[in-house]
Amino acid sequence: MSGRWTPLVVREFLRRGQATYSELSAALPTLSDKVLSDRLAQLTGAGVIERHRIPGWPPRVRYILTNQGRALEPVVRSMWEWGTARRDALG
């Protein structure tokens, strides 16, 4: 897993557990569609999330955090705490 924005996408899954593309796009409005699509593909390939197609029309996809993805919570939490402390120290 690499790339700018990946920790924020993972953070959204840790908050929600699952989400549709539209929900993620609304929660992360500064991400372009291409970047969000790339990050979802990368996280799916890494086993952090699973892609589930929802039957019906229009076709929908729901992404669900895996156990492997949940294991990232302490890492993401540490990064968040470090960044918050840095921001507060810089004032």
C-alpha positions as CSV (number, residue, x, y, z in Angstrom):
1,M,0.0,0.0,0.0
2,S,1.4,3.3,-1.0
3,G,0.4,6.6,-2.4
4,R,-0.9,9.9,-1.2
5,W,-4.4,9.8,0.4
6,T,-4.3,6.0,1.1
7,P,-4.3,6.6,4.9
8,L,-7.4,8.8,4.7
9,V,-9.2,6.2,2.6
10,V,-8.3,3.6,5.2
11,R,-9.4,5.9,8.0
12,E,-12.9,6.2,6.4
13,F,-13.2,2.5,6.3
14,L,-12.1,2.2,9.9
15,R,-14.8,4.7,10.8
16,R,-17.6,3.1,8.7
17,G,-16.7,-0.5,8.2
18,Q,-18.1,-0.4,4.7
19,A,-19.0,2.2,2.1
20,T,-20.1,2.8,-1.4
21,Y,-18.0,4.8,-3.9
22,S,-20.5,7.7,-3.6
23,E,-20.2,7.7,0.2
24,L,-16.4,7.8,0.1
25,S,-16.4,10.4,-2.6
26,A,-18.7,12.6,-0.4
27,A,-16.5,12.0,2.7
28,L,-13.3,12.8,0.8
29,P,-14.2,15.6,-1.6
30,T,-10.6,16.7,-2.3
31,L,-9.8,13.3,-3.9
32,S,-10.3,13.1,-7.7
33,D,-12.4,10.2,-9.0
34,K,-9.2,8.7,-10.5
35,V,-7.3,8.8,-7.3
36,L,-10.2,7.3,-5.3
37,S,-10.7,4.5,-7.9
38,D,-6.9,3.8,-7.8
39,R,-6.8,3.7,-4.0
40,L,-9.9,1.3,-3.9
41,A,-8.3,-1.0,-6.4
42,Q,-5.0,-0.9,-4.5
43,L,-6.7,-1.6,-1.1
44,T,-8.7,-4.4,-2.7
45,G,-5.6,-6.0,-4.1
46,A,-3.8,-5.8,-0.8
47,G,-6.7,-7.5,1.0
48,V,-7.6,-4.5,3.1
49,I,-11.1,-4.2,1.7
50,E,-13.4,-6.4,-0.3
51,R,-15.5,-5.4,-3.3
52,H,-19.1,-6.7,-3.3
53,R,-21.4,-6.1,-6.2
54,I,-25.0,-5.4,-5.2
55,P,-27.5,-6.9,-7.6
56,G,-30.1,-4.6,-9.3
57,W,-30.2,-1.6,-11.5
58,P,-28.2,0.5,-11.5
59,P,-25.4,-1.8,-10.5
60,R,-23.8,-0.8,-7.2
61,V,-20.7,-1.8,-5.4
62,R,-20.1,-1.8,-1.7
63,Y,-16.6,-2.0,-0.2
64,I,-16.2,-3.8,3.1
65,L,-13.2,-3.6,5.5
66,T,-11.6,-7.0,6.0
67,N,-10.0,-8.3,9.2
68,Q,-6.7,-7.5,7.7
69,G,-7.9,-4.0,7.2
70,R,-9.1,-3.7,10.8
71,A,-5.5,-4.7,11.9
72,L,-4.4,-1.3,10.5
73,E,-6.3,0.6,13.1
74,P,-3.4,1.0,15.5
75,V,-1.1,2.2,12.7
76,V,-3.6,4.8,11.4
77,R,-4.5,5.9,14.9
78,S,-0.8,6.5,15.7
79,M,-0.3,8.5,12.5
80,W,-3.4,10.6,13.3
81,E,-2.1,11.3,16.9
82,W,1.4,12.1,15.6
83,G,0.0,14.6,13.0
84,T,-2.4,16.2,15.6
85,A,0.4,16.7,18.1
86,R,2.6,18.2,15.4
87,R,-0.1,20.5,14.2
88,D,-0.8,21.6,17.8
89,A,2.9,22.2,18.5
90,L,3.3,24.4,15.4
91,G,0.4,26.3,16.6
